[in-house]
Amino acid sequence: MRPLHATLGAAALAAGLLCGLLCGCADPGGLKVAGPAHTPTPTAAPVYVAEGPDRPPLRGPASLVIGDSVRLSGLRWRSWGGPTAEATGEVAGGWCGQACRDKPYKATVTLSGVIRQDRSAYYGRATVVAGGLPPEQHRELRDLRLFVPQR
């Protein structure tokens, strides 16, 4: 049987070593926090685009109709799901008269204005840049409003 003072001494030594290990790396002035507080980010939700009411939501569609007169086709998406989505393809429709109703123009499409909903999100705006169009027709494609379903 060990003497009591030896057992107490071993316990004190173990407690001292444990404290040294746990507190040995701490700054004597305490923990210092610098910079802005971390803000929680919303959970990633799928992002869609919608052609209109009673139409299913789309993710990275090969074609898209905006309003009644802008038709996008042959879309190849470089990005999807972030603050913007970018694609190349063709644009045609009645918005520019007879010239492009039947003959599509090469185009770059950018979707933006993400509107978050409960478990999903929708792009709310589109910009289409088509080569070879007169400036007044480019303006009509600059800031197109996309359909976003009500919550």
C-alpha positions, 0 to 999 in steps of 0.5 A: 500500500502506498503512503497517502502523501505519495498518492496525493503528490502523484495526483497533483503532478498529473493535474499540473501536467494536464493544466500545462498541456491544456493552457500552455499554448494560450496567450496570457492576455486571453483569446483575441478575436479580430475582424467581422463576425461570420455571417451564416450563408443560406443553404444552397438551393437548386436554381431554376428558370421558368418560361411562364405560369403552368410551365415546369421549372428548368435547370440549364435548358437547351432552349428557353422562351422569354415572354412572347417574342424571344426564343433562345435555342442551342444553349450551352451553359458555361455556368449554372446555379450561382449569382449568374448563369452564362450560355452561348446559343442562338436568339430569334423571335418577333421582337426584331421584326422579320429579320430574325423571326426566321433567321437566328443570330448567334448570342450570349445569354446571361441570367441574373437576379436570383430570387430565393424561395423556400427550397429553391431559387429562380433567375429573375433577369436575362441579358442577351447579346447578339452579334450583327443586330442594330443598336436599337434591337440590342437595347430590347434584349438588355434587361429582360424580365423572367417569369418567377412563380409566386411562393 
